Amino acid sequence: MIAGTLLAMSTQAQAQDCIVPPTYINGYLSEVESEMTVKAGKGCRFGLNGIEGAITEAVIIQKPKVGMAGVQGLRPYYIAKPGYHGPDEFSYGFIGTGRHGGPMRVVFKRKVTVVP
């Protein structure tokens, strides 16, 4: 168990193009679902703040049905399809080692609303 919580968030510089409320995680082996809103043709990058461990890998677990997702370095990203508006979803995970040497696998399932 993690002392405190982990916080997943999108990059601040993209706030006008992408709205992702903070997502709180209660352990090193977690799977959480949350919503996000992104403008058509725009994107978001994701990271973890407050983690007491080492992230060794970030992966796309479920590809989006309409948009595009990938990983750059240890930062997953999502880009909405230009001209599209409507729902989409995808999931990504952070893999590594927790503070005490145990496994870490934190998975985020994002329900996306793409707006014009």
N, CA, C and O atoms as a printed pandas DataFrame, in Angstrom:
     atom_number atom_name residue_name chain_id  residue_number  x_coord  y_coord  z_coord
0              1         N          MET        A               1    0.841   -1.182    0.000
1              2        CA          MET        A               1    0.000    0.000    0.000
2              3         C          MET        A               1    0.883    1.241    0.000
3              4         O          MET        A               1    1.944    1.256    0.623
4              5         N          ILE        A               2    0.454    2.244   -0.677
5              6        CA          ILE        A               2    1.211    3.488   -0.764
6              7         C          ILE        A               2    0.802    4.396    0.378
7              8         O          ILE        A               2   -0.381    4.524    0.695
8              9         N          ALA        A               3    1.791    5.024    0.992
9             10        CA          ALA        A               3    1.499    6.027    2.013
10            11         C          ALA        A               3    1.015    7.272    1.291
11            12         O          ALA        A               3    1.814    7.980    0.679
12            13         N          GLY        A               4   -0.262    7.546    1.352
13            14        CA          GLY        A               4   -0.824    8.675    0.615
14            15         C          GLY        A               4   -1.430    8.187   -0.689
15            16         O          GLY        A               4   -1.844    7.033   -0.800
16            17         N          THR        A               5   -1.480    9.060   -1.662
17            18        CA          THR        A               5   -2.061    8.695   -2.945
18            19         C          THR        A               5   -1.169    9.157   -4.073
19            20         O          THR        A               5   -0.329   10.039   -3.899
20            21         N          LEU        A               6   -1.358    8.559   -5.218
21            22        CA          LEU        A               6   -0.691    8.997   -6.432
22            23         C          LEU        A               6   -1.672    9.847   -7.205
23            24         O          LEU        A               6   -2.884    9.667   -7.082
24            25         N          LEU        A               7   -1.170   10.761   -7.991
25            26        CA          LEU        A               7   -2.032   11.646   -8.753
26            27         C          LEU        A               7   -1.619   11.611  -10.210
27            28         O          LEU        A               7   -0.469   11.895  -10.545
28            29         N          ALA        A               8   -2.553   11.265  -11.070
29            30        CA          ALA        A               8   -2.300   11.298  -12.513
30            31         C          ALA        A               8   -2.894   12.573  -13.063
31            32         O          ALA        A               8   -4.000   12.967  -12.693
32            33         N          MET        A               9   -2.153   13.219  -13.953
33            34        CA          MET        A               9   -2.670   14.464  -14.496
34            35         C          MET        A               9   -2.127   14.716  -15.885
35            36         O          MET        A               9   -1.108   14.152  -16.284
36            37         N          SER        A              10   -2.821   15.570  -16.612
37            38        CA          SER        A              10   -2.360   15.935  -17.943
38            39         C          SER        A              10   -1.433   17.131  -17.845
39            40         O          SER        A              10   -1.377   17.806  -16.817
40            41         N          THR        A              11   -0.713   17.385  -18.915
41            42        CA          THR        A              11    0.212   18.506  -18.959
42            43         C          THR        A              11   -0.547   19.824  -18.902
43            44         O          THR        A              11   -1.493   20.020  -19.664
44            45         N          GLN        A              12   -0.152   20.730  -18.013
45            46        CA          GLN        A              12   -0.836   22.002  -17.804
46            47         C          GLN        A              12   -0.880   22.868  -19.052
47            48         O          GLN        A              12   -1.879   23.551  -19.279
48            49         N          ALA        A              13    0.154   22.865  -19.859
49            50        CA          ALA        A              13    0.228   23.748  -21.024
50            51         C          ALA        A              13   -0.878   23.472  -22.029
51            52         O          ALA        A              13   -1.161   24.310  -22.885
52            53         N          GLN        A              14   -1.500   22.315  -21.935
53            54        CA          GLN        A              14   -2.528   21.953  -22.895
54            55         C          GLN        A              14   -3.929   22.123  -22.331
55            56         O          GLN        A              14   -4.879   21.576  -22.891
56            57         N          ALA        A              15   -4.085   22.860  -21.245
57            58        CA          ALA        A              15   -5.362   22.952  -20.541
58            59         C          ALA        A              15   -6.509   23.390  -21.437
59            60         O          ALA        A              15   -7.623   22.894  -21.270
60            61         N          GLN        A              16   -6.286   24.292  -22.374
61            62        CA          GLN        A              16   -7.367   24.767  -23.231
62            63         C          GLN        A              16   -7.791   23.721  -24.258
63            64         O          GLN        A              16   -8.928   23.764  -24.726
64            65         N          ASP        A              17   -6.931   22.799  -24.617
65            66        CA          ASP        A              17   -7.246   21.773  -25.607
66            67         C          ASP        A              17   -7.683   20.454  -24.977
67            68         O          ASP        A              17   -8.305   19.627  -25.643
68            69         N          CYS        A              18   -7.368   20.254  -23.720
69            70        CA          CYS        A              18   -7.566   18.965  -23.073
70            71         C          CYS        A              18   -7.925   19.183  -21.604
71            72         O          CYS        A              18   -7.207   19.871  -20.879
72            73         N          ILE        A              19   -9.030   18.598  -21.177
73            74        CA          ILE        A              19   -9.437   18.710  -19.778
74            75         C          ILE        A              19   -9.458   17.309  -19.184
75            76         O          ILE        A              19  -10.238   16.453  -19.600
76            77         N          VAL        A              20   -8.588   17.092  -18.205
77            78        CA          VAL        A              20   -8.505   15.806  -17.522
78            79         C          VAL        A              20   -8.511   16.078  -16.023
79            80         O          VAL        A              20   -7.513   16.555  -15.483
80            81         N          PRO        A              21   -9.616   15.783  -15.342
81            82        CA          PRO        A              21   -9.619   15.983  -13.891
82            83         C          PRO        A              21   -8.563   15.092  -13.231
83            84         O          PRO        A              21   -8.270   14.012  -13.742
84            85         N          PRO        A              22   -7.987   15.526  -12.106
85            86        CA          PRO        A              22   -7.012   14.685  -11.399
86            87         C          PRO        A              22   -7.622   13.327  -11.047
87            88         O          PRO        A              22   -8.798   13.232  -10.696
88            89         N          THR        A              23   -6.812   12.295  -11.147
89            90        CA          THR        A              23   -7.239   10.941  -10.830
90            91         C          THR        A              23   -6.381   10.434   -9.682
91            92         O          THR        A              23   -5.155   10.414   -9.788
92            93         N          TYR        A              24   -7.005   10.026   -8.593
93            94        CA          TYR        A              24   -6.267    9.553   -7.427
94            95         C          TYR        A              24   -6.167    8.036   -7.450
95            96         O          TYR        A              24   -7.122    7.340   -7.794
96            97         N          ILE        A              25   -5.002    7.541   -7.082
97            98        CA          ILE        A              25   -4.693    6.117   -7.114
98            99         C          ILE        A              25   -4.355    5.690   -5.695
99           100         O          ILE        A              25   -3.640    6.400   -4.988
100          101         N          ASN        A              26   -4.861    4.535   -5.270
101          102        CA          ASN        A              26   -4.639    4.143   -3.879
102          103         C          ASN        A              26   -3.665    2.993   -3.687
103          104         O          ASN        A              26   -3.637    2.398   -2.609
104          105         N          GLY        A              27   -2.872    2.663   -4.687
105          106        CA          GLY        A              27   -1.901    1.599   -4.504
106          107         C          GLY        A              27   -1.038    1.386   -5.730
107          108         O          GLY        A              27   -1.311    1.929   -6.801
108          109         N          TYR        A              28    0.007    0.589   -5.562
109          110        CA          TYR        A              28    0.937    0.319   -6.655
110          111         C          TYR        A              28    0.353   -0.626   -7.698
111          112         O          TYR        A              28    0.812   -0.644   -8.840
112          113         N          LEU        A              29   -0.645   -1.404   -7.323
113          114        CA          LEU        A              29   -1.321   -2.300   -8.257
114          115         C          LEU        A              29   -2.763   -1.820   -8.354
115          116         O          LEU        A              29   -3.643   -2.302   -7.640
116          117         N          SER        A              30   -2.989   -0.867   -9.244
117          118        CA          SER        A              30   -4.294   -0.214   -9.335
118          119         C          SER        A              30   -4.781   -0.164  -10.769
119          120         O          SER        A              30   -3.997   -0.141  -11.719
120          121         N          GLU        A              31   -6.103   -0.148  -10.897
121          122        CA          GLU        A              31   -6.745    0.090  -12.183
122          123         C          GLU        A              31   -7.876    1.074  -11.922
123          124         O          GLU        A              31   -8.781    0.797  -11.135
124          125         N          VAL        A              32   -7.820    2.219  -12.584
125          126        CA          VAL        A              32   -8.816    3.263  -12.363
126          127         C          VAL        A              32   -9.417    3.701  -13.690
127          128         O          VAL        A              32   -8.796    3.586  -14.746
128          129         N          GLU        A              33  -10.644    4.209  -13.605
129          130        CA          GLU        A              33  -11.341    4.700  -14.790
130          131         C          GLU        A              33  -11.693    6.157  -14.555
131          132         O          GLU        A              33  -12.121    6.530  -13.463
132          133         N          SER        A              34  -11.514    6.980  -15.577
133          134        CA          SER        A              34  -11.862    8.389  -15.453
134          135         C          SER        A              34  -12.222    8.947  -16.821
135          136         O          SER        A              34  -12.032    8.299  -17.850
136          137         N          GLU        A              35  -12.745   10.164  -16.804
137          138        CA          GLU        A              35  -13.184   10.814  -18.029
138          139         C          GLU        A              35  -12.240   11.937  -18.406
139          140         O          GLU        A              35  -11.509   12.464  -17.567
140          141         N          MET        A              36  -12.264   12.294  -19.670
141          142        CA          MET        A              36  -11.497   13.437  -20.155
142          143         C          MET        A              36  -12.213   14.031  -21.360
143          144         O          MET        A              36  -12.983   13.351  -22.038
144          145         N          THR        A              37  -11.948   15.308  -21.615
145          146        CA          THR        A              37  -12.511   16.006  -22.768
146          147         C          THR        A              37  -11.362   16.609  -23.555
147          148         O          THR        A              37  -10.461   17.218  -22.978
148          149         N          VAL        A              38  -11.392   16.440  -24.874
149          150        CA          VAL        A              38  -10.322   16.968  -25.721
150          151         C          VAL        A              38  -10.934   17.534  -27.003
151          152         O          VAL        A              38  -11.923   17.011  -27.516
152          153         N          LYS        A              39  -10.336   18.602  -27.506
153          154        CA          LYS        A              39  -10.794   19.193  -28.763
154          155         C          LYS        A              39  -10.330   18.338  -29.938
155          156         O          LYS        A              39   -9.242   17.762  -29.906
156          157         N          ALA        A              40  -11.170   18.259  -30.983
157          158        CA          ALA        A              40  -10.831   17.505  -32.193
158          159         C          ALA        A              40   -9.498   17.988  -32.754
159          160         O          ALA        A              40   -9.262   19.192  -32.864
160          161         N          GLY        A              41   -8.635   17.051  -33.104
161          162        CA          GLY        A              41   -7.332   17.380  -33.668
162          163         C          GLY        A              41   -6.277   17.754  -32.647
163          164         O          GLY        A              41   -5.128   17.995  -33.020
164          165         N          LYS        A              42   -6.626   17.811  -31.376
165          166        CA          LYS        A              42   -5.682   18.193  -30.313
166          167         C          LYS        A              42   -5.347   16.973  -29.468
167          168         O          LYS        A              42   -5.908   15.895  -29.665
168          169         N          GLY        A              43   -4.422   17.153  -28.522
169          170        CA          GLY        A              43   -3.995   16.024  -27.727
170          171         C          GLY        A              43   -3.651   16.352  -26.297
171          172         O          GLY        A              43   -3.650   17.511  -25.882
172          173         N          CYS        A              44   -3.355   15.291  -25.545
173          174        CA          CYS        A              44   -2.978   15.370  -24.130
174          175         C          CYS        A              44   -1.811   14.422  -23.887
175          176         O          CYS        A              44   -1.693   13.385  -24.539
176          177         N          ARG        A              45   -0.954   14.788  -22.945
177          178        CA          ARG        A              45    0.082   13.882  -22.442
178          179         C          ARG        A              45   -0.199   13.646  -20.968
179          180         O          ARG        A              45   -0.769   14.503  -20.293
180          181         N          PHE        A              46    0.205   12.474  -20.468
181          182        CA          PHE        A              46   -0.118   12.098  -19.097
182          183         C          PHE        A              46    1.135   11.718  -18.322
183          184         O          PHE        A              46    2.085   11.174  -18.884
184          185         N          GLY        A              47    1.124   12.010  -17.030
185          186        CA          GLY        A              47    2.219   11.636  -16.153
186          187         C          GLY        A              47    1.690   11.307  -14.774
187          188         O          GLY        A              47    0.494   11.433  -14.512
188          189         N          LEU        A              48    2.582   10.884  -13.891
189          190        CA          LEU        A              48    2.235   10.605  -12.500
190          191         C          LEU        A              48    2.983   11.579  -11.607
191          192         O          LEU        A              48    4.178   11.804  -11.794
192          193         N          ASN        A              49    2.294   12.151  -10.651
193          194        CA          ASN        A              49    2.922   13.007   -9.642
194          195         C          ASN        A              49    2.785   12.343   -8.285
195          196         O          ASN        A              49    1.773   11.700   -8.006
196          197         N          GLY        A              50    3.789   12.494   -7.445
197          198        CA          GLY        A              50    3.719   12.011   -6.072
198          199         C          GLY        A              50    3.977   10.531   -5.897
199          200         O          GLY        A              50    3.665    9.978   -4.843
200          201         N          ILE        A              51    4.534    9.876   -6.891
201          202        CA          ILE        A              51    4.782    8.444   -6.767
202          203         C          ILE        A              51    6.091    8.199   -6.017
203          204         O          ILE        A              51    7.085    8.894   -6.228
204          205         N          GLU        A              52    6.069    7.209   -5.146
205          206        CA          GLU        A              52    7.271    6.822   -4.406
206          207         C          GLU        A              52    7.726    5.474   -4.945
207          208         O          GLU        A              52    7.495    4.434   -4.328
208          209         N          GLY        A              53    8.362    5.504   -6.078
209          210        CA          GLY        A              53    8.823    4.298   -6.737
210          211         C          GLY        A              53    9.503    4.671   -8.033
211          212         O          GLY        A              53    9.774    5.845   -8.285
212          213         N          ALA        A              54    9.778    3.676   -8.856
213          214        CA          ALA        A              54   10.475    3.915  -10.121
214          215         C          ALA        A              54    9.646    3.383  -11.283
215          216         O          ALA        A              54    9.345    2.191  -11.347
216          217         N          ILE        A              55    9.280    4.273  -12.200
217          218        CA          ILE        A              55    8.568    3.869  -13.406
218          219         C          ILE        A              55    9.615    3.441  -14.431
219          220         O          ILE        A              55   10.534    4.198  -14.744
220          221         N          THR        A              56    9.468    2.220  -14.952
221          222        CA          THR        A              56   10.416    1.730  -15.950
222          223         C          THR        A              56    9.810    1.658  -17.345
223          224         O          THR        A              56   10.532    1.575  -18.338
224          225         N          GLU        A              57    8.468    1.691  -17.417
225          226        CA          GLU        A              57    7.819    1.544  -18.713
226          227         C          GLU        A              57    6.431    2.170  -18.669
227          228         O          GLU        A              57    5.734    2.095  -17.657
228          229         N          ALA        A              58    6.043    2.782  -19.770
229          230        CA          ALA        A              58    4.672    3.254  -19.974
230          231         C          ALA        A              58    4.177    2.592  -21.253
231          232         O          ALA        A              58    4.882    2.582  -22.262
232          233         N          VAL        A              59    2.966    2.038  -21.215
233          234        CA          VAL        A              59    2.458    1.274  -22.351
234          235         C          VAL        A              59    1.003    1.631  -22.650
235          236         O          VAL        A              59    0.247    2.001  -21.752
236          237         N          ILE        A              60    0.624    1.516  -23.914
237          238        CA          ILE        A              60   -0.775    1.616  -24.313
238          239         C          ILE        A              60   -1.346    0.208  -24.207
239          240         O          ILE        A              60   -0.844   -0.715  -24.848
240          241         N          ILE        A              61   -2.377    0.040  -23.414
241          242        CA          ILE        A              61   -2.963   -1.276  -23.191
242          243         C          ILE        A              61   -4.122   -1.525  -24.150
243          244         O          ILE        A              61   -4.236   -2.607  -24.724
244          245         N          GLN        A              62   -4.973   -0.529  -24.321
245          246        CA          GLN        A              62   -6.085   -0.615  -25.272
246          247         C          GLN        A              62   -6.017    0.597  -26.182
247          248         O          GLN        A              62   -6.091    1.735  -25.717
248          249         N          LYS        A              63   -5.876    0.358  -27.476
249          250        CA          LYS        A              63   -5.816    1.466  -28.434
250          251         C          LYS        A              63   -7.182    2.141  -28.535
251          252         O          LYS        A              63   -8.211    1.487  -28.365
252          253         N          PRO        A              64   -7.196    3.452  -28.813
253          254        CA          PRO        A              64   -8.479    4.128  -28.996
254          255         C          PRO        A              64   -9.178    3.629  -30.258
255          256         O          PRO        A              64   -8.534    3.154  -31.193
256          257         N          LYS        A              65  -10.504    3.746  -30.268
257          258        CA          LYS        A              65  -11.282    3.301  -31.419
258          259         C          LYS        A              65  -11.226    4.313  -32.552
259          260         O          LYS        A              65  -11.324    3.941  -33.722
260          261         N          VAL        A              66  -11.066    5.609  -32.212
261          262        CA          VAL        A              66  -11.114    6.657  -33.228
262          263         C          VAL        A              66   -9.821    7.471  -33.271
263          264         O          VAL        A              66   -9.259    7.670  -34.348
264          265         N          GLY        A              67   -9.347    7.936  -32.135
265          266        CA          GLY        A              67   -8.151    8.770  -32.073
266          267         C          GLY        A              67   -6.876    7.950  -32.142
267          268         O          GLY        A              67   -6.887    6.799  -32.580
268          269         N          MET        A              68   -5.782    8.548  -31.709
269          270        CA          MET        A              68   -4.480    7.894  -31.730
270          271         C          MET        A              68   -3.840    8.023  -30.349
271          272         O          MET        A              68   -3.936    9.072  -29.713
272          273         N          ALA        A              69   -3.191    6.965  -29.892
273          274        CA          ALA        A              69   -2.481    6.992  -28.614
274          275         C          ALA        A              69   -1.102    6.389  -28.798
275          276         O          ALA        A              69   -0.895    5.530  -29.655
276          277         N          GLY        A              70   -0.167    6.845  -27.989
277          278        CA          GLY        A              70    1.191    6.329  -28.035
278          279         C          GLY        A              70    1.931    6.711  -26.771
279          280         O          GLY        A              70    1.347    7.233  -25.822
280          281         N          VAL        A              71    3.218    6.443  -26.776
281          282        CA          VAL        A              71    4.075    6.758  -25.635
282          283         C          VAL        A              71    5.324    7.441  -26.159
283          284         O          VAL        A              71    5.938    6.983  -27.122
284          285         N          GLN        A              72    5.691    8.533  -25.524
285          286        CA          GLN        A              72    6.938    9.232  -25.832
286          287         C          GLN        A              72    7.728    9.290  -24.534
287          288         O          GLN        A              72    7.309    9.930  -23.570
288          289         N          GLY        A              73    8.877    8.614  -24.516
289          290        CA          GLY        A              73    9.615    8.489  -23.259
290          291         C          GLY        A              73    8.783    7.656  -22.298
291          292         O          GLY        A              73    8.418    6.525  -22.615
292          293         N          LEU        A              74    8.482    8.200  -21.134
293          294        CA          LEU        A              74    7.613    7.531  -20.166
294          295         C          LEU        A              74    6.277    8.253  -20.041
295          296         O          LEU        A              74    5.620    8.177  -19.003
296          297         N          ARG        A              75    5.874    8.960  -21.108
297          298        CA          ARG        A              75    4.638    9.750  -21.063
298          299         C          ARG        A              75    3.660    9.312  -22.148
299          300         O          ARG        A              75    3.896    9.550  -23.332
300          301         N          PRO        A              76    2.561    8.671  -21.746
301          302        CA          PRO        A              76    1.529    8.340  -22.717
302          303         C          PRO        A              76    0.863    9.611  -23.245
303          304         O          PRO        A              76    0.849   10.642  -22.572
304          305         N          TYR        A              77    0.310    9.525  -24.461
305          306        CA          TYR        A              77   -0.423   10.660  -25.022
306          307         C          TYR        A              77   -1.623   10.157  -25.820
307          308         O          TYR        A              77   -1.678    8.998  -26.229
308          309         N          TYR        A              78   -2.573   11.053  -26.028
309          310        CA          TYR        A              78   -3.763   10.784  -26.829
310          311         C          TYR        A              78   -3.978   11.967  -27.753
311          312         O          TYR        A              78   -3.870   13.115  -27.321
312          313         N          ILE        A              79   -4.282   11.706  -29.024
313          314        CA          ILE        A              79   -4.592   12.757  -29.994
314          315         C          ILE        A              79   -5.944   12.425  -30.626
315          316         O          ILE        A              79   -6.136   11.344  -31.183
316          317         N          ALA        A              80   -6.880   13.381  -30.526
317          318        CA          ALA        A              80   -8.209   13.191  -31.106
318          319         C          ALA        A              80   -8.142   13.352  -32.623
319          320         O          ALA        A              80   -7.363   14.158  -33.132
320          321         N          LYS        A              81   -8.949   12.593  -33.332
321          322        CA          LYS        A              81   -8.986   12.663  -34.793
322          323         C          LYS        A              81   -9.546   14.019  -35.233
323          324         O          LYS        A              81  -10.601   14.433  -34.753
324          325         N          PRO        A              82   -8.853   14.715  -36.141
325          326        CA          PRO        A              82   -9.371   15.996  -36.638
326          327         C          PRO        A              82  -10.753   15.816  -37.286
327          328         O          PRO        A              82  -10.975   14.867  -38.037
328          329         N          GLY        A              83  -11.664   16.730  -36.988
329          330        CA          GLY        A              83  -13.001   16.691  -37.564
330          331         C          GLY        A              83  -13.989   15.781  -36.855
331          332         O          GLY        A              83  -15.190   15.853  -37.117
332          333         N          TYR        A              84  -13.508   14.930  -35.963
333          334        CA          TYR        A              84  -14.385   14.003  -35.241
334          335         C          TYR        A              84  -14.911   14.669  -33.978
335          336         O          TYR        A              84  -14.199   15.444  -33.339
336          337         N          HIS        A              85  -16.138   14.374  -33.621
337          338        CA          HIS        A              85  -16.626   14.703  -32.286
338          339         C          HIS        A              85  -17.537   13.569  -31.836
339          340         O          HIS        A              85  -18.360   13.065  -32.601
340          341         N          GLY        A              86  -17.370   13.182  -30.582
341          342        CA          GLY        A              86  -18.115   12.059  -30.037
342          343         C          GLY        A              86  -17.258   11.305  -29.038
343          344         O          GLY        A              86  -16.224   11.811  -28.602
344          345         N          PRO        A              87  -17.676   10.093  -28.667
345          346        CA          PRO        A              87  -16.950    9.327  -27.650
346          347         C          PRO        A              87  -15.766    8.552  -28.221
347          348         O          PRO        A              87  -15.717    8.239  -29.411
348          349         N          ASP        A              88  -14.832    8.257  -27.355
349          350        CA          ASP        A              88  -13.698    7.390  -27.652
350          351         C          ASP        A              88  -13.239    6.834  -26.310
351          352         O          ASP        A              88  -13.688    7.313  -25.269
352          353         N          GLU        A              89  -12.385    5.865  -26.305
353          354        CA          GLU        A              89  -11.814    5.352  -25.064
354          355         C          GLU        A              89  -10.511    4.633  -25.368
355          356         O          GLU        A              89  -10.302    4.123  -26.469
356          357         N          PHE        A              90   -9.650    4.606  -24.378
357          358        CA          PHE        A              90   -8.376    3.905  -24.489
358          359         C          PHE        A              90   -7.854    3.680  -23.082
359          360         O          PHE        A              90   -8.393    4.228  -22.121
360          361         N          SER        A              91   -6.811    2.878  -22.956
361          362        CA          SER        A              91   -6.192    2.701  -21.641
362          363         C          SER        A              91   -4.679    2.606  -21.789
363          364         O          SER        A              91   -4.150    2.162  -22.807
364          365         N          TYR        A              92   -4.015    3.041  -20.737
365          366        CA          TYR        A              92   -2.558    3.014  -20.695
366          367         C          TYR        A              92   -2.123    2.658  -19.286
367          368         O          TYR        A              92   -2.901    2.758  -18.337
368          369         N          GLY        A              93   -0.866    2.238  -19.160
369          370        CA          GLY        A              93   -0.368    1.839  -17.857
370          371         C          GLY        A              93    1.063    2.276  -17.624
371          372         O          GLY        A              93    1.845    2.477  -18.553
372          373         N          PHE        A              94    1.373    2.414  -16.338
373          374        CA          PHE        A              94    2.738    2.677  -15.889
374          375         C          PHE        A              94    3.206    1.435  -15.148
375          376         O          PHE        A              94    2.508    0.929  -14.270
376          377         N          ILE        A              95    4.385    0.945  -15.501
377          378        CA          ILE        A              95    4.934   -0.273  -14.923
378          379         C          ILE        A              95    6.278    0.060  -14.296
379          380         O          ILE        A              95    7.047    0.851  -14.842
380          381         N          GLY        A              96    6.557   -0.546  -13.150
381          382        CA          GLY        A              96    7.832   -0.286  -12.496
382          383         C          GLY        A              96    7.932   -1.011  -11.174
383          384         O          GLY        A              96    7.376   -2.094  -10.992
384          385         N          THR        A              97    8.653   -0.390  -10.250
385          386        CA          THR        A              97    8.907   -0.950   -8.932
386          387         C          THR        A              97    8.446    0.037   -7.877
387          388         O          THR        A              97    8.758    1.226   -7.949
388          389         N          GLY        A              98    7.707   -0.452   -6.903
389          390        CA          GLY        A              98    7.230    0.387   -5.812
390          391         C          GLY        A              98    8.352    0.765   -4.855
391          392         O          GLY        A              98    9.477    0.278   -4.964
392          393         N          ARG        A              99    8.026    1.623   -3.935
393          394        CA          ARG        A              99    8.990    2.152   -2.971
394          395         C          ARG        A              99    9.726    1.061   -2.198
395          396         O          ARG        A              99   10.899    1.226   -1.864
396          397         N          HIS        A             100    9.051   -0.048   -1.911
397          398        CA          HIS        A             100    9.671   -1.118   -1.123
398          399         C          HIS        A             100   10.163   -2.281   -1.979
399          400         O          HIS        A             100   10.450   -3.357   -1.453
400          401         N          GLY        A             101   10.262   -2.076   -3.291
401          402        CA          GLY        A             101   10.815   -3.095   -4.171
402          403         C          GLY        A             101    9.810   -4.032   -4.809
403          404         O          GLY        A             101   10.187   -4.875   -5.622
404          405         N          GLY        A             102    8.545   -3.903   -4.461
405          406        CA          GLY        A             102    7.515   -4.752   -5.060
406          407         C          GLY        A             102    7.102   -4.238   -6.431
407          408         O          GLY        A             102    7.530   -3.164   -6.855
408          409         N          PRO        A             103    6.272   -5.005   -7.118
409          410        CA          PRO        A             103    5.852   -4.599   -8.459
410          411         C          PRO        A             103    4.902   -3.400   -8.430
411          412         O          PRO        A             103    4.153   -3.196   -7.475
412          413         N          MET        A             104    4.959   -2.620   -9.501
413          414        CA          MET        A             104    4.027   -1.513   -9.673
414          415         C          MET        A             104    3.417   -1.645  -11.065
415          416         O          MET        A             104    4.126   -1.800  -12.059
416          417         N          ARG        A             105    2.081   -1.579  -11.114
417          418        CA          ARG        A             105    1.353   -1.572  -12.394
418          419         C          ARG        A             105    0.085   -0.762  -12.170
419          420         O          ARG        A             105   -0.868   -1.231  -11.548
420          421         N          VAL        A             106    0.090    0.449  -12.685
421          422        CA          VAL        A             106   -1.040    1.358  -12.528
422          423         C          VAL        A             106   -1.653    1.572  -13.908
423          424         O          VAL        A             106   -0.990    2.077  -14.814
424          425         N          VAL        A             107   -2.921    1.188  -14.065
425          426        CA          VAL        A             107   -3.605    1.248  -15.354
426          427         C          VAL        A             107   -4.725    2.287  -15.290
427          428         O          VAL        A             107   -5.495    2.338  -14.331
428          429         N          PHE        A             108   -4.794    3.112  -16.333
429          430        CA          PHE        A             108   -5.831    4.131  -16.459
430          431         C          PHE        A             108   -6.689    3.819  -17.673
431          432         O          PHE        A             108   -6.175    3.682  -18.783
432          433         N          LYS        A             109   -7.994    3.707  -17.464
433          434        CA          LYS        A             109   -8.930    3.583  -18.581
434          435         C          LYS        A             109   -9.603    4.940  -18.721
435          436         O          LYS        A             109  -10.268    5.409  -17.797
436          437         N          ARG        A             110   -9.431    5.565  -19.871
437          438        CA          ARG        A             110   -9.961    6.906  -20.107
438          439         C          ARG        A             110  -11.173    6.839  -21.027
439          440         O          ARG        A             110  -11.101    6.306  -22.134
440          441         N          LYS        A             111  -12.277    7.385  -20.554
441          442        CA          LYS        A             111  -13.480    7.600  -21.369
442          443         C          LYS        A             111  -13.348    9.008  -21.927
443          444         O          LYS        A             111  -13.357    9.981  -21.173
444          445         N          VAL        A             112  -13.227    9.119  -23.232
445          446        CA          VAL        A             112  -12.922   10.391  -23.885
446          447         C          VAL        A             112  -14.180   10.974  -24.528
447          448         O          VAL        A             112  -14.961   10.259  -25.157
448          449         N          THR        A             113  -14.362   12.286  -24.358
449          450        CA          THR        A             113  -15.363   13.030  -25.115
450          451         C          THR        A             113  -14.605   13.999  -26.007
451          452         O          THR        A             113  -13.907   14.885  -25.513
452          453         N          VAL        A             114  -14.739   13.834  -27.321
453          454        CA          VAL        A             114  -14.072   14.720  -28.278
454          455         C          VAL        A             114  -15.085   15.786  -28.694
455          456         O          VAL        A             114  -16.197   15.476  -29.123
456          457         N          VAL        A             115  -14.674   17.050  -28.557
457          458        CA          VAL        A             115  -15.546   18.183  -28.887
458          459         C          VAL        A             115  -14.952   18.966  -30.054
459          460         O          VAL        A             115  -13.741   18.929  -30.276
460          461         N          PRO        A             116  -15.816   19.687  -30.814
461          462        CA          PRO        A             116  -15.301   20.476  -31.948
462          463         C          PRO        A             116  -14.378   21.601  -31.509
463          464         O          PRO        A             116  -13.870   22.346  -32.347
